[in-house]
Amino acid sequence: MDLQDLMNSLQQASDIDLLRLRTGIDHLLQNPARILAIRQRLHLGQEVQYLSMRENRMRPGRVIEFRPHEVLIQAEDKRCWWLHYAAINVDLSMAPPPQPKKPDRSEFATGETVSFEGPDLIQRLGTIVRINQKTATLSCDGQQWRVSFALLRHVVDL
């Protein structure tokens, strides 16, 4: 549906109905399951199509960074925009990028600094304080985290 047609249709709605509609749409767009379904098909550097609300059309861009509810896209003109995941046109038939070999227990040591993505999709840094059979115990921001080795990434100190 064209944005102009939609706007013309919504002119007939009452203010309270518009507010209810906005609240419902916001709730759906922030649904973690929806975000995760899109996020799983994205990777850094990927070329995508996104909806430019200013121009009301799809534009090409490249994925630069992820946040829990937004993705940073670099447009053709090199400007960057934080967008809702819903603004990205994800081809559902597109396979995710090939996954690198998952690290295992032998690749980590106590005292090593590592990073991981928490359940809230935020990147965290921590220090390994204990190596367990299937997980590493990390000290991160004053908290203890037990993280699978497959989710850990080595941090290179420059």
N, CA, C and O atoms as a GROMACS GRO file, in nm:
protein
  632
    1MET      N    1   0.085  -0.118   0.000
    1MET     CA    2   0.000   0.000   0.000
    1MET      C    3   0.089   0.123   0.000
    1MET      O    4   0.188   0.129   0.074
    2ASP      N    5   0.056   0.220  -0.080
    2ASP     CA    6   0.129   0.345  -0.088
    2ASP      C    7   0.104   0.428   0.038
    2ASP      O    8  -0.007   0.427   0.091
    3LEU      N    9   0.205   0.498   0.084
    3LEU     CA   10   0.194   0.576   0.207
    3LEU      C   11   0.086   0.684   0.193
    3LEU      O   12   0.013   0.710   0.289
    4GLN      N   13   0.076   0.746   0.079
    4GLN     CA   14  -0.024   0.851   0.060
    4GLN      C   15  -0.166   0.795   0.070
    4GLN      O   16  -0.252   0.859   0.130
    5ASP      N   17  -0.190   0.678   0.014
    5ASP     CA   18  -0.322   0.614   0.025
    5ASP      C   19  -0.353   0.581   0.170
    5ASP      O   20  -0.465   0.602   0.217
    6LEU      N   21  -0.252   0.529   0.241
    6LEU     CA   22  -0.271   0.497   0.382
    6LEU      C   23  -0.304   0.622   0.463
    6LEU      O   24  -0.394   0.621   0.546
    7MET      N   25  -0.231   0.730   0.438
    7MET     CA   26  -0.255   0.855   0.511
    7MET      C   27  -0.396   0.908   0.482
    7MET      O   28  -0.464   0.957   0.573
    8ASN      N   29  -0.439   0.898   0.360
    8ASN     CA   30  -0.574   0.943   0.326
    8ASN      C   31  -0.679   0.860   0.399
    8ASN      O   32  -0.780   0.913   0.445
    9SER      N   33  -0.657   0.730   0.410
    9SER     CA   34  -0.751   0.643   0.481
    9SER      C   35  -0.755   0.674   0.630
    9SER      O   36  -0.862   0.670   0.691
   10LEU      N   37  -0.641   0.704   0.687
   10LEU     CA   38  -0.633   0.730   0.831
   10LEU      C   39  -0.692   0.866   0.871
   10LEU      O   40  -0.717   0.890   0.989
   11GLN      N   41  -0.713   0.954   0.775
   11GLN     CA   42  -0.771   1.085   0.805
   11GLN      C   43  -0.909   1.072   0.869
   11GLN      O   44  -0.953   1.160   0.942
   12GLN      N   45  -0.977   0.962   0.841
   12GLN     CA   46  -1.113   0.940   0.892
   12GLN      C   47  -1.114   0.889   1.037
   12GLN      O   48  -1.218   0.893   1.102
   13ALA      N   49  -1.000   0.842   1.087
   13ALA     CA   50  -0.994   0.783   1.220
   13ALA      C   51  -0.991   0.891   1.328
   13ALA      O   52  -0.941   1.002   1.306
   14SER      N   53  -1.046   0.857   1.447
   14SER     CA   54  -1.042   0.950   1.560
   14SER      C   55  -0.903   0.951   1.620
   14SER      O   56  -0.823   0.861   1.596
   15ASP      N   57  -0.873   1.054   1.700
   15ASP     CA   58  -0.741   1.064   1.763
   15ASP      C   59  -0.712   0.945   1.854
   15ASP      O   60  -0.601   0.893   1.855
   16ILE      N   61  -0.813   0.903   1.931
   16ILE     CA   62  -0.792   0.791   2.023
   16ILE      C   63  -0.766   0.662   1.945
   16ILE      O   64  -0.685   0.579   1.987
   17ASP      N   65  -0.835   0.644   1.832
   17ASP     CA   66  -0.811   0.526   1.748
   17ASP      C   67  -0.670   0.529   1.689
   17ASP      O   68  -0.604   0.426   1.680
   18LEU      N   69  -0.625   0.647   1.649
   18LEU     CA   70  -0.489   0.660   1.595
   18LEU      C   71  -0.385   0.628   1.703
   18LEU      O   72  -0.284   0.563   1.674
   19LEU      N   73  -0.409   0.673   1.825
   19LEU     CA   74  -0.317   0.644   1.935
   19LEU      C   75  -0.313   0.494   1.965
   19LEU      O   76  -0.206   0.438   1.985
   20ARG      N   77  -0.430   0.430   1.968
   20ARG     CA   78  -0.434   0.286   1.990
   20ARG      C   79  -0.361   0.211   1.879
   20ARG      O   80  -0.287   0.116   1.906
   21LEU      N   81  -0.381   0.254   1.757
   21LEU     CA   82  -0.315   0.191   1.643
   21LEU      C   83  -0.164   0.208   1.654
   21LEU      O   84  -0.089   0.112   1.632
   22ARG      N   85  -0.118   0.328   1.686
   22ARG     CA   86   0.026   0.353   1.702
   22ARG      C   87   0.086   0.266   1.813
   22ARG      O   88   0.194   0.210   1.796
   23THR      N   89   0.016   0.256   1.925
   23THR     CA   90   0.065   0.175   2.037
   23THR      C   91   0.075   0.028   1.996
   23THR      O   92   0.174  -0.038   2.027
   24GLY      N   93  -0.026  -0.020   1.927
   24GLY     CA   94  -0.024  -0.160   1.882
   24GLY      C   95   0.087  -0.187   1.783
   24GLY      O   96   0.154  -0.290   1.791
   25ILE      N   97   0.107  -0.096   1.690
   25ILE     CA   98   0.213  -0.113   1.591
   25ILE      C   99   0.350  -0.108   1.657
   25ILE      O  100   0.437  -0.190   1.627
   26ASP      N  101   0.370  -0.011   1.748
   26ASP     CA  102   0.498  -0.003   1.821
   26ASP      C  103   0.526  -0.132   1.897
   26ASP      O  104   0.639  -0.180   1.898
   27HIS      N  105   0.422  -0.186   1.960
   27HIS     CA  106   0.437  -0.311   2.036
   27HIS      C  107   0.479  -0.425   1.943
   27HIS      O  108   0.568  -0.503   1.978
   28LEU      N  109   0.419  -0.435   1.827
   28LEU     CA  110   0.454  -0.540   1.732
   28LEU      C  111   0.595  -0.524   1.678
   28LEU      O  112   0.668  -0.622   1.663
   29LEU      N  113   0.635  -0.399   1.647
   29LEU     CA  114   0.768  -0.376   1.592
   29LEU      C  115   0.879  -0.402   1.693
   29LEU      O  116   0.991  -0.435   1.654
   30GLN      N  117   0.849  -0.389   1.822
   30GLN     CA  118   0.950  -0.412   1.926
   30GLN      C  119   0.949  -0.557   1.976
   30GLN      O  120   1.024  -0.590   2.068
   31ASN      N  121   0.867  -0.642   1.918
   31ASN     CA  122   0.860  -0.782   1.957
   31ASN      C  123   0.994  -0.850   1.930
   31ASN      O  124   1.039  -0.854   1.816
   32PRO      N  125   1.058  -0.904   2.035
   32PRO     CA  126   1.190  -0.966   2.016
   32PRO      C  127   1.192  -1.078   1.913
   32PRO      O  128   1.292  -1.096   1.844
   33ALA      N  129   1.084  -1.153   1.901
   33ALA     CA  130   1.080  -1.262   1.802
   33ALA      C  131   1.087  -1.206   1.660
   33ALA      O  132   1.156  -1.262   1.575
   34ARG      N  133   1.018  -1.096   1.635
   34ARG     CA  134   1.023  -1.033   1.503
   34ARG      C  135   1.163  -0.980   1.474
   34ARG      O  136   1.216  -0.999   1.365
   35ILE      N  137   1.221  -0.913   1.573
   35ILE     CA  138   1.355  -0.856   1.556
   35ILE      C  139   1.456  -0.968   1.531
   35ILE      O  140   1.540  -0.957   1.442
   36LEU      N  141   1.448  -1.073   1.609
   36LEU     CA  142   1.542  -1.184   1.594
   36LEU      C  143   1.529  -1.252   1.458
   36LEU      O  144   1.629  -1.291   1.399
   37ALA      N  145   1.406  -1.265   1.408
   37ALA     CA  146   1.385  -1.327   1.277
   37ALA      C  147   1.454  -1.248   1.167
   37ALA      O  148   1.508  -1.305   1.072
   38ILE      N  149   1.454  -1.116   1.179
   38ILE     CA  150   1.522  -1.031   1.081
   38ILE      C  151   1.672  -1.034   1.107
   38ILE      O  152   1.751  -1.050   1.014
   39ARG      N  153   1.711  -1.018   1.233
   39ARG     CA  154   1.852  -1.008   1.270
   39ARG      C  155   1.930  -1.133   1.229
   39ARG      O  156   2.047  -1.123   1.192
   40GLN      N  157   1.867  -1.250   1.235
   40GLN     CA  158   1.935  -1.374   1.199
   40GLN      C  159   1.973  -1.379   1.051
   40GLN      O  160   2.062  -1.455   1.012
   41ARG      N  161   1.908  -1.300   0.970
   41ARG     CA  162   1.937  -1.298   0.827
   41ARG      C  163   2.031  -1.184   0.788
   41ARG      O  164   2.058  -1.163   0.669
   42LEU      N  165   2.080  -1.111   0.887
   42LEU     CA  166   2.168  -0.998   0.861
   42LEU      C  167   2.308  -1.025   0.915
   42LEU      O  168   2.325  -1.098   1.012
   43HIS      N  169   2.406  -0.965   0.850
   43HIS     CA  170   2.543  -0.969   0.902
   43HIS      C  171   2.612  -0.838   0.865
   43HIS      O  172   2.571  -0.769   0.771
   44LEU      N  173   2.716  -0.805   0.938
   44LEU     CA  174   2.787  -0.680   0.914
   44LEU      C  175   2.842  -0.678   0.772
   44LEU      O  176   2.896  -0.777   0.724
   45GLY      N  177   2.827  -0.563   0.707
   45GLY     CA  178   2.875  -0.547   0.570
   45GLY      C  179   2.777  -0.591   0.463
   45GLY      O  180   2.803  -0.571   0.345
   46GLN      N  181   2.666  -0.650   0.503
   46GLN     CA  182   2.568  -0.702   0.407
   46GLN      C  183   2.500  -0.587   0.332
   46GLN      O  184   2.464  -0.485   0.391
   47GLU      N  185   2.481  -0.606   0.203
   47GLU     CA  186   2.407  -0.511   0.121
   47GLU      C  187   2.258  -0.543   0.137
   47GLU      O  188   2.217  -0.658   0.121
   48VAL      N  189   2.177  -0.442   0.168
   48VAL     CA  190   2.034  -0.461   0.191
   48VAL      C  191   1.955  -0.350   0.123
   48VAL      O  192   2.011  -0.252   0.074
   49GLN      N  193   1.825  -0.368   0.121
   49GLN     CA  194   1.732  -0.264   0.078
   49GLN      C  195   1.658  -0.219   0.204
   49GLN      O  196   1.613  -0.302   0.283
   50TYR      N  197   1.645  -0.087   0.223
   50TYR     CA  198   1.574  -0.036   0.340
   50TYR      C  199   1.472   0.068   0.295
   50TYR      O  200   1.486   0.130   0.190
   51LEU      N  201   1.370   0.085   0.377
   51LEU     CA  202   1.265   0.182   0.347
   51LEU      C  203   1.309   0.319   0.395
   51LEU      O  204   1.329   0.341   0.515
   52SER      N  205   1.323   0.411   0.302
   52SER     CA  206   1.353   0.550   0.335
   52SER      C  207   1.220   0.620   0.359
   52SER      O  208   1.143   0.642   0.266
   53MET      N  209   1.194   0.655   0.484
   53MET     CA  210   1.067   0.721   0.517
   53MET      C  211   1.061   0.861   0.456
   53MET      O  212   0.952   0.909   0.424
   54ARG      N  213   1.174   0.927   0.441
   54ARG     CA  214   1.177   1.061   0.381
   54ARG      C  215   1.132   1.059   0.236
   54ARG      O  216   1.063   1.149   0.189
   55GLU      N  217   1.174   0.952   0.164
   55GLU     CA  218   1.143   0.943   0.022
   55GLU      C  219   1.029   0.847  -0.008
   55GLU      O  220   0.981   0.840  -0.122
   56ASN      N  221   0.983   0.772   0.093
   56ASN     CA  222   0.878   0.672   0.077
   56ASN      C  223   0.912   0.573  -0.035
   56ASN      O  224   0.828   0.542  -0.120
   57ARG      N  225   1.036   0.525  -0.032
   57ARG     CA  226   1.077   0.424  -0.130
   57ARG      C  227   1.194   0.344  -0.074
   57ARG      O  228   1.260   0.385   0.022
   58MET      N  229   1.217   0.229  -0.135
   58MET     CA  230   1.328   0.143  -0.094
   58MET      C  231   1.458   0.197  -0.150
   58MET      O  232   1.464   0.242  -0.265
   59ARG      N  233   1.562   0.191  -0.066
   59ARG     CA  234   1.695   0.239  -0.104
   59ARG      C  235   1.799   0.132  -0.072
   59ARG      O  236   1.778   0.054   0.021
   60PRO      N  237   1.909   0.127  -0.146
   60PRO     CA  238   2.015   0.031  -0.112
   60PRO      C  239   2.104   0.087  -0.001
   60PRO      O  240   2.123   0.208   0.010
   61GLY      N  241   2.156  -0.002   0.080
   61GLY     CA  242   2.247   0.038   0.186
   61GLY      C  243   2.326  -0.082   0.236
   61GLY      O  244   2.311  -0.193   0.185
   62ARG      N  245   2.411  -0.057   0.336
   62ARG     CA  246   2.498  -0.161   0.389
   62ARG      C  247   2.488  -0.161   0.541
   62ARG      O  248   2.488  -0.055   0.603
   63VAL      N  249   2.481  -0.281   0.601
   63VAL     CA  250   2.470  -0.295   0.746
   63VAL      C  251   2.605  -0.261   0.809
   63VAL      O  252   2.709  -0.316   0.771
   64ILE      N  253   2.603  -0.168   0.908
   64ILE     CA  254   2.725  -0.122   0.973
   64ILE      C  255   2.733  -0.169   1.119
   64ILE      O  256   2.840  -0.209   1.165
   65GLU      N  257   2.620  -0.164   1.192
   65GLU     CA  258   2.622  -0.196   1.334
   65GLU      C  259   2.482  -0.239   1.379
   65GLU      O  260   2.382  -0.204   1.316
   66PHE      N  261   2.477  -0.316   1.489
   66PHE     CA  262   2.351  -0.362   1.545
   66PHE      C  263   2.332  -0.304   1.684
   66PHE      O  264   2.427  -0.290   1.760
   67ARG      N  265   2.208  -0.272   1.716
   67ARG     CA  266   2.164  -0.242   1.852
   67ARG      C  267   2.044  -0.333   1.879
   67ARG      O  268   1.991  -0.394   1.786
   68PRO      N  269   2.001  -0.342   2.006
   68PRO     CA  270   1.890  -0.434   2.034
   68PRO      C  271   1.763  -0.406   1.952
   68PRO      O  272   1.694  -0.501   1.913
   69HIS      N  273   1.730  -0.279   1.926
   69HIS     CA  274   1.606  -0.249   1.854
   69HIS      C  275   1.629  -0.174   1.724
   69HIS      O  276   1.533  -0.134   1.658
   70GLU      N  277   1.755  -0.153   1.687
   70GLU     CA  278   1.786  -0.076   1.566
   70GLU      C  279   1.908  -0.134   1.497
   70GLU      O  280   1.988  -0.207   1.556
   71VAL      N  281   1.920  -0.100   1.369
   71VAL     CA  282   2.036  -0.138   1.290
   71VAL      C  283   2.088  -0.012   1.221
   71VAL      O  284   2.010   0.070   1.172
   72LEU      N  285   2.222   0.004   1.216
   72LEU     CA  286   2.283   0.118   1.151
   72LEU      C  287   2.310   0.082   1.006
   72LEU      O  288   2.379  -0.015   0.977
   73ILE      N  289   2.254   0.162   0.916
   73ILE     CA  290   2.267   0.138   0.772
   73ILE      C  291   2.342   0.255   0.710
   73ILE      O  292   2.314   0.372   0.740
   74GLN      N  293   2.439   0.223   0.623
   74GLN     CA  294   2.509   0.326   0.549
   74GLN      C  295   2.448   0.332   0.410
   74GLN      O  296   2.447   0.232   0.337
   75ALA      N  297   2.397   0.448   0.373
   75ALA     CA  298   2.333   0.467   0.244
   75ALA      C  299   2.438   0.483   0.134
   75ALA      O  300   2.558   0.490   0.163
   76GLU      N  301   2.394   0.487   0.010
   76GLU     CA  302   2.485   0.504  -0.104
   76GLU      C  303   2.567   0.632  -0.093
   76GLU      O  304   2.683   0.635  -0.134
   77ASP      N  305   2.507   0.736  -0.037
   77ASP     CA  306   2.576   0.866  -0.026
   77ASP      C  307   2.667   0.873   0.097
   77ASP      O  308   2.714   0.980   0.133
   78LYS      N  309   2.692   0.758   0.162
   78LYS     CA  310   2.780   0.742   0.278
   78LYS      C  311   2.723   0.797   0.408
   78LYS      O  312   2.790   0.793   0.511
   79ARG      N  313   2.598   0.848   0.406
   79ARG     CA  314   2.534   0.889   0.531
   79ARG      C  315   2.481   0.765   0.600
   79ARG      O  316   2.443   0.667   0.536
   80CYS      N  317   2.479   0.770   0.734
   80CYS     CA  318   2.435   0.655   0.812
   80CYS      C  319   2.304   0.687   0.884
   80CYS      O  320   2.282   0.800   0.928
   81TRP      N  321   2.220   0.585   0.895
   81TRP     CA  322   2.088   0.601   0.958
   81TRP      C  323   2.063   0.486   1.053
   81TRP      O  324   2.088   0.370   1.019
   82TRP      N  325   2.014   0.517   1.175
   82TRP     CA  326   1.966   0.413   1.266
   82TRP      C  327   1.821   0.386   1.229
   82TRP      O  328   1.738   0.476   1.232
   83LEU      N  329   1.791   0.262   1.196
   83LEU     CA  330   1.657   0.223   1.151
   83LEU      C  331   1.603   0.109   1.235
   83LEU      O  332   1.679   0.030   1.290
   84HIS      N  333   1.470   0.101   1.243
   84HIS     CA  334   1.406  -0.017   1.302
   84HIS      C  335   1.438  -0.136   1.213
   84HIS      O  336   1.453  -0.121   1.091
   85TYR      N  337   1.448  -0.253   1.272
   85TYR     CA  338   1.473  -0.373   1.192
   85TYR      C  339   1.363  -0.392   1.087
   85TYR      O  340   1.389  -0.446   0.980
   86ALA      N  341   1.243  -0.350   1.118
   86ALA     CA  342   1.132  -0.366   1.024
   86ALA      C  343   1.152  -0.288   0.895
   86ALA      O  344   1.087  -0.318   0.794
   87ALA      N  345   1.240  -0.187   0.895
   87ALA     CA  346   1.264  -0.107   0.775
   87ALA      C  347   1.353  -0.179   0.674
   87ALA      O  348   1.369  -0.133   0.561
   88ILE      N  349   1.411  -0.291   0.715
   88ILE     CA  350   1.499  -0.366   0.627
   88ILE      C  351   1.418  -0.469   0.550
   88ILE      O  352   1.341  -0.545   0.610
   89ASN      N  353   1.435  -0.472   0.420
   89ASN     CA  354   1.368  -0.572   0.337
   89ASN      C  355   1.455  -0.697   0.336
   89ASN      O  356   1.559  -0.702   0.270
   90VAL      N  357   1.411  -0.798   0.409
   90VAL     CA  358   1.487  -0.922   0.420
   90VAL      C  359   1.425  -1.025   0.327
   90VAL      O  360   1.307  -1.058   0.339
   91ASP      N  361   1.505  -1.075   0.236
   91ASP     CA  362   1.461  -1.182   0.146
   91ASP      C  363   1.457  -1.310   0.226
   91ASP      O  364   1.562  -1.362   0.264
   92LEU      N  365   1.338  -1.364   0.252
   92LEU     CA  366   1.323  -1.482   0.336
   92LEU      C  367   1.387  -1.606   0.275
   92LEU      O  368   1.417  -1.702   0.347
   93SER      N  369   1.408  -1.606   0.143
   93SER     CA  370   1.471  -1.723   0.081
   93SER      C  371   1.623  -1.715   0.091
   93SER      O  372   1.693  -1.812   0.063
   94MET      N  373   1.674  -1.600   0.132
   94MET     CA  374   1.818  -1.581   0.141
   94MET      C  375   1.873  -1.658   0.261
   94MET      O  376   1.822  -1.644   0.373
   95ALA      N  377   1.972  -1.735   0.239
   95ALA     CA  378   2.034  -1.811   0.348
   95ALA      C  379   2.125  -1.718   0.429
   95ALA      O  380   2.181  -1.624   0.373
   96PRO      N  381   2.139  -1.742   0.558
   96PRO     CA  382   2.232  -1.662   0.637
   96PRO      C  383   2.375  -1.685   0.590
   96PRO      O  384   2.403  -1.785   0.524
   97PRO      N  385   2.466  -1.593   0.623
   97PRO     CA  386   2.605  -1.609   0.577
   97PRO      C  387   2.667  -1.736   0.637
   97PRO      O  388   2.624  -1.782   0.743
   98PRO      N  389   2.766  -1.791   0.571
   98PRO     CA  390   2.830  -1.910   0.627
   98PRO      C  391   2.889  -1.877   0.764
   98PRO      O  392   2.953  -1.774   0.783
   99GLN      N  393   2.866  -1.968   0.857
   99GLN     CA  394   2.914  -1.946   0.994
   99GLN      C  395   3.058  -1.995   1.007
   99GLN      O  396   3.091  -2.103   0.960
  100PRO      N  397   3.142  -1.914   1.072
  100PRO     CA  398   3.278  -1.961   1.095
  100PRO      C  399   3.279  -2.077   1.195
  100PRO      O  400   3.181  -2.098   1.267
  101LYS      N  401   3.388  -2.151   1.199
  101LYS     CA  402   3.401  -2.262   1.292
  101LYS      C  403   3.382  -2.210   1.434
  101LYS      O  404   3.441  -2.109   1.473
  102LYS      N  405   3.298  -2.279   1.510
  102LYS     CA  406   3.271  -2.237   1.648
  102LYS      C  407   3.390  -2.273   1.736
  102LYS      O  408   3.440  -2.385   1.731
  103PRO      N  409   3.434  -2.176   1.819
  103PRO     CA  410   3.546  -2.207   1.908
  103PRO      C  411   3.506  -2.309   2.014
  103PRO      O  412   3.390  -2.319   2.052
  104ASP      N  413   3.606  -2.384   2.062
  104ASP     CA  414   3.578  -2.481   2.168
  104ASP      C  415   3.665  -2.451   2.290
  104ASP      O  416   3.740  -2.354   2.293
  105ARG      N  417   3.651  -2.534   2.389
  105ARG     CA  418   3.714  -2.515   2.520
  105ARG      C  419   3.866  -2.495   2.510
  105ARG      O  420   3.923  -2.414   2.583
  106SER      N  421   3.929  -2.568   2.420
  106SER     CA  422   4.076  -2.564   2.409
  106SER      C  423   4.130  -2.429   2.362
  106SER      O  424   4.249  -2.403   2.377
  107GLU      N  425   4.045  -2.344   2.308
  107GLU     CA  426   4.090  -2.216   2.253
  107GLU      C  427   4.089  -2.102   2.355
  107GLU      O  428   4.126  -1.990   2.322
  108PHE      N  429   4.045  -2.130   2.480
  108PHE     CA  430   4.034  -2.025   2.581
  108PHE      C  431   4.112  -2.060   2.705
  108PHE      O  432   4.136  -2.178   2.735
  109ALA      N  433   4.153  -1.956   2.778
  109ALA     CA  434   4.230  -1.975   2.901
  109ALA      C  435   4.180  -1.879   3.008
  109ALA      O  436   4.126  -1.772   2.978
  110THR      N  437   4.198  -1.916   3.134
  110THR     CA  438   4.162  -1.832   3.246
  110THR      C  439   4.242  -1.701   3.239
  110THR      O  440   4.361  -1.702   3.210
  111GLY      N  441   4.174  -1.588   3.265
  111GLY     CA  442   4.238  -1.457   3.260
  111GLY      C  443   4.228  -1.388   3.125
  111GLY      O  444   4.262  -1.270   3.113
  112GLU      N  445   4.184  -1.460   3.024
  112GLU     CA  446   4.173  -1.404   2.890
  112GLU      C  447   4.050  -1.313   2.880
  112GLU      O  448   3.946  -1.342   2.940
  113THR      N  449   4.063  -1.203   2.805
  113THR     CA  450   3.950  -1.112   2.782
  113THR      C  451   3.878  -1.158   2.656
  113THR      O  452   3.939  -1.180   2.552
  114VAL      N  453   3.747  -1.172   2.667
  114VAL     CA  454   3.664  -1.219   2.556
  114VAL      C  455   3.540  -1.130   2.545
  114VAL      O  456   3.509  -1.052   2.635
  115SER      N  457   3.470  -1.144   2.433
  115SER     CA  458   3.343  -1.074   2.417
  115SER      C  459   3.235  -1.176   2.384
  115SER      O  460   3.263  -1.286   2.337
  116PHE      N  461   3.112  -1.136   2.410
  116PHE     CA  462   2.997  -1.220   2.375
  116PHE      C  463   2.875  -1.129   2.363
  116PHE      O  464   2.873  -1.017   2.413
  117GLU      N  465   2.774  -1.181   2.295
  117GLU     CA  466   2.648  -1.109   2.280
  117GLU      C  467   2.548  -1.167   2.379
  117GLU      O  468   2.515  -1.285   2.373
  118GLY      N  469   2.500  -1.081   2.471
  118GLY     CA  470   2.407  -1.125   2.573
  118GLY      C  471   2.269  -1.152   2.516
  118GLY      O  472   2.244  -1.127   2.398
  119PRO      N  473   2.178  -1.204   2.598
  119PRO     CA  474   2.043  -1.233   2.552
  119PRO      C  475   1.968  -1.107   2.509
  119PRO      O  476   1.867  -1.116   2.438
  120ASP      N  477   2.015  -0.990   2.551
  120ASP     CA  478   1.954  -0.863   2.512
  120ASP      C  479   2.016  -0.806   2.384
  120ASP      O  480   1.988  -0.692   2.347
  121LEU      N  481   2.101  -0.887   2.317
  121LEU     CA  482   2.168  -0.853   2.192
  121LEU      C  483   2.271  -0.741   2.207
  121LEU      O  484   2.304  -0.675   2.109
  122ILE      N  485   2.321  -0.720   2.328
  122ILE     CA  486   2.424  -0.620   2.353
  122ILE      C  487   2.558  -0.691   2.366
  122ILE      O  488   2.570  -0.791   2.436
  123GLN      N  489   2.660  -0.638   2.297
  123GLN     CA  490   2.795  -0.694   2.307
  123GLN      C  491   2.854  -0.661   2.444
  123GLN      O  492   2.844  -0.548   2.490
  124ARG      N  493   2.913  -0.759   2.508
  124ARG     CA  494   2.973  -0.741   2.641
  124ARG      C  495   3.117  -0.793   2.638
  124ARG      O  496   3.149  -0.886   2.564
  125LEU      N  497   3.202  -0.730   2.720
  125LEU     CA  498   3.340  -0.774   2.739
  125LEU      C  499   3.352  -0.832   2.878
  125LEU      O  500   3.291  -0.782   2.972
  126GLY      N  501   3.431  -0.936   2.891
  126GLY     CA  502   3.453  -0.997   3.022
  126GLY      C  503   3.585  -1.070   3.027
  126GLY      O  504   3.651  -1.091   2.925
  127THR      N  505   3.621  -1.110   3.147
  127THR     CA  506   3.744  -1.185   3.170
  127THR      C  507   3.707  -1.325   3.217
  127THR      O  508   3.622  -1.341   3.306
  128ILE      N  509   3.770  -1.424   3.159
  128ILE     CA  510   3.742  -1.562   3.198
  128ILE      C  511   3.801  -1.586   3.337
  128ILE      O  512   3.921  -1.568   3.359
  129VAL      N  513   3.715  -1.628   3.431
  129VAL     CA  514   3.761  -1.658   3.566
  129VAL      C  515   3.763  -1.808   3.593
  129VAL      O  516   3.828  -1.854   3.687
  130ARG      N  517   3.693  -1.884   3.510
  130ARG     CA  518   3.690  -2.029   3.528
  130ARG      C  519   3.652  -2.096   3.397
  130ARG      O  520   3.565  -2.048   3.324
  131ILE      N  521   3.716  -2.207   3.369
  131ILE     CA  522   3.684  -2.287   3.251
  131ILE      C  523   3.606  -2.408   3.300
  131ILE      O  524   3.658  -2.491   3.376
  132ASN      N  525   3.482  -2.419   3.257
  132ASN     CA  526   3.397  -2.533   3.292
  132ASN      C  527   3.397  -2.633   3.176
  132ASN      O  528   3.466  -2.612   3.076
  133GLN      N  529   3.322  -2.740   3.188
  133GLN     CA  530   3.318  -2.842   3.082
  133GLN      C  531   3.258  -2.787   2.952
  133GLN      O  532   3.316  -2.805   2.845
  134LYS      N  533   3.141  -2.720   2.962
  134LYS     CA  534   3.072  -2.672   2.843
  134LYS      C  535   3.064  -2.520   2.834
  134LYS      O  536   3.027  -2.466   2.730
  135THR      N  537   3.099  -2.450   2.942
  135THR     CA  538   3.089  -2.305   2.947
  135THR      C  539   3.212  -2.244   3.012
  135THR      O  540   3.292  -2.314   3.074
  136ALA      N  541   3.225  -2.116   2.996
  136ALA     CA  542   3.327  -2.039   3.067
  136ALA      C  543   3.253  -1.945   3.161
  136ALA      O  544   3.150  -1.888   3.126
  137THR      N  545   3.307  -1.929   3.283
  137THR     CA  546   3.251  -1.833   3.377
  137THR      C  547   3.328  -1.704   3.359
  137THR      O  548   3.451  -1.702   3.368
  138LEU      N  549   3.254  -1.596   3.332
  138LEU     CA  550   3.316  -1.466   3.304
  138LEU      C  551   3.282  -1.365   3.411
  138LEU      O  552   3.174  -1.370   3.470
  139SER      N  553   3.374  -1.274   3.436
  139SER     CA  554   3.347  -1.158   3.519
  139SER      C  555   3.327  -1.042   3.422
  139SER      O  556   3.416  -1.006   3.345
  140CYS      N  557   3.206  -0.985   3.428
  140CYS     CA  558   3.169  -0.882   3.331
  140CYS      C  559   3.088  -0.775   3.402
  140CYS      O  560   2.977  -0.802   3.449
  141ASP      N  561   3.140  -0.654   3.411
  141ASP     CA  562   3.070  -0.542   3.474
  141ASP      C  563   3.024  -0.576   3.615
  141ASP      O  564   2.912  -0.541   3.654
  142GLY      N  565   3.108  -0.643   3.692
  142GLY     CA  566   3.073  -0.677   3.829
  142GLY      C  567   2.976  -0.793   3.842
  142GLY      O  568   2.933  -0.823   3.953
  143GLN      N  569   2.941  -0.858   3.734
  143GLN     CA  570   2.850  -0.972   3.735
  143GLN      C  571   2.923  -1.096   3.686
  143GLN      O  572   3.023  -1.087   3.616
  144GLN      N  573   2.872  -1.213   3.723
  144GLN     CA  574   2.925  -1.339   3.675
  144GLN      C  575   2.832  -1.391   3.565
  144GLN      O  576   2.710  -1.392   3.582
  145TRP      N  577   2.889  -1.434   3.456
  145TRP     CA  578   2.813  -1.489   3.344
  145TRP      C  579   2.871  -1.626   3.310
  145TRP      O  580   2.992  -1.644   3.307
  146ARG      N  581   2.783  -1.722   3.285
  146ARG     CA  582   2.825  -1.852   3.231
  146ARG      C  583   2.786  -1.853   3.084
  146ARG      O  584   2.667  -1.846   3.050
  147VAL      N  585   2.886  -1.863   2.998
  147VAL     CA  586   2.864  -1.848   2.854
  147VAL      C  587   2.924  -1.968   2.781
  147VAL      O  588   3.037  -2.009   2.810
  148SER      N  589   2.849  -2.022   2.688
  148SER     CA  590   2.896  -2.131   2.604
  148SER      C  591   3.017  -2.085   2.523
  148SER      O  592   3.024  -1.969   2.480
  149PHE      N  593   3.113  -2.174   2.502
  149PHE     CA  594   3.232  -2.140   2.425
  149PHE      C  595   3.197  -2.097   2.283
  149PHE      O  596   3.266  -2.013   2.225
  150ALA      N  597   3.090  -2.153   2.228
  150ALA     CA  598   3.050  -2.119   2.092
  150ALA      C  599   3.009  -1.972   2.079
  150ALA      O  600   3.013  -1.917   1.969
  151LEU      N  601   2.970  -1.909   2.189
  151LEU     CA  602   2.926  -1.770   2.184
  151LEU      C  603   3.039  -1.671   2.214
  151LEU      O  604   3.021  -1.550   2.199
  152LEU      N  605   3.153  -1.721   2.257
  152LEU     CA  606   3.266  -1.633   2.293
  152LEU      C  607   3.349  -1.596   2.170
  152LEU      O  608   3.364  -1.674   2.077
  153ARG      N  609   3.402  -1.475   2.174
  153ARG     CA  610   3.491  -1.426   2.069
  153ARG      C  611   3.617  -1.373   2.136
  153ARG      O  612   3.610  -1.305   2.238
  154HIS      N  613   3.731  -1.403   2.079
  154HIS     CA  614   3.857  -1.350   2.129
  154HIS      C  615   3.862  -1.200   2.107
  154HIS      O  616   3.814  -1.150   2.005
  155VAL      N  617   3.921  -1.127   2.202
  155VAL     CA  618   3.938  -0.983   2.190
  155VAL      C  619   4.086  -0.957   2.167
  155VAL      O  620   4.171  -1.002   2.245
  156VAL      N  621   4.116  -0.884   2.061
  156VAL     CA  622   4.254  -0.850   2.030
  156VAL      C  623   4.284  -0.714   2.088
  156VAL      O  624   4.214  -0.617   2.059
  157ASP      N  625   4.388  -0.705   2.170
  157ASP     CA  626   4.426  -0.579   2.232
  157ASP      C  627   4.525  -0.508   2.141
  157ASP      O  628   4.633  -0.561   2.114
  158LEU      N  629   4.489  -0.390   2.091
  158LEU     CA  630   4.577  -0.316   2.000
  158LEU      C  631   4.653  -0.208   2.072
  158LEU      O  632   4.732  -0.136   2.010
   0.00000   0.00000   0.00000
